[in-house]
């Protein structure tokens, strides 16, 4: 059994060898902090015991390993195939897992992969090493439906899965813990993951957004990119849909000169020391619930909070058309509701929105769609 007892919050997590355990909580609640402290890699201290042996004394990562949120932090080789060959020099590796997850991209350079396949790359390498216990931080972020199904089918028992996309994990986990405000962690009944009112009250995802009815106005963007006609009208939400690697992000990059666009590499898009310097519109601050973040450096925020700040900055730009690349990655239920309200305001202002996404909640907001293959 793996027992995690963080010294900086009340409660503990227990994971048996025959179960998958979920970890849920709002943006900034401490999910990533807990995972990093479990690996004994931060100043936040946890008592971690693997089968009654102190893990932090040995740091034997064949016992406990993790898929971290930042995919770039765990890459040593140019391709997944090279990474696996490197790992084979030190321990047994199950090559079937990366071959299945990566498919035709098994020998593709990491830098050329889509964000979804970059995440697959890291998941494949960690799972292939077959540690006794695995911690996964937002493993389904950036993944298309096919990727989600494959990952969910190969996540082994003895795993802790921290995830916002509750609908995608509630069928595969055996138990679940809720972490709140970086202060407490407690086990809750799995039935709570099917209770929409509970999820909404806790600021979590797992509830449905209603369709936004609105009038579509005159054309405000008409360009051709990679043989695709990209047309956006006043009050319109255009969605770019397709599997990982189909070219959605590439389209947005080529539109960036004409469209205010937010991409997935969040840390590369901050140019100020504090959130307050980025956003000074009180209505936007209230809409996105940024009051408690204003005096913080954006680099100290959780991934979901960073994305929320960037989306808020795009909204406050007054650009006629905004482009968003997988904006719901790392987004909790509270942030999703703020995003929903933002879309309604954009429509009222007769502005347009282009979203590249796999997220079913966002697809429900689309007025028109372009499918990419």
Secondary structure, DSSP 8 states (H G I E B T S, - for coil): -EEEEETTSB--EEE-TT-EEEEE--TTSSHHHHHHHHTT-SSS-EEEEETTEEHHHH--TTTEEEE-S-GGGG--SSBHHHHHHHHHTTS---HHHHHHHHGGGTTSBGGGS-HHHHHHHHHHHHHHTT-SEEEEESTTTT--HHHHHHHHHH--SSEEEE-S-HHHHTTT-SEEEEEETTTEEEEE-GGGGG-HHHHHHTT-S-S----------SEEEEEEETTEEEEEETT-EEEEEE-TTSSHHHHHHHHTTTSEEE-S-GGGG--SSSHHHH---HHHHHHTT-GGGTTS-GGGS-HHHHHHHHHHHHHTTT-SEEEEESTTTT--HHHHHHHHHHHHHHHHTT-EEEEE---HHHHTT-SEEEEE-
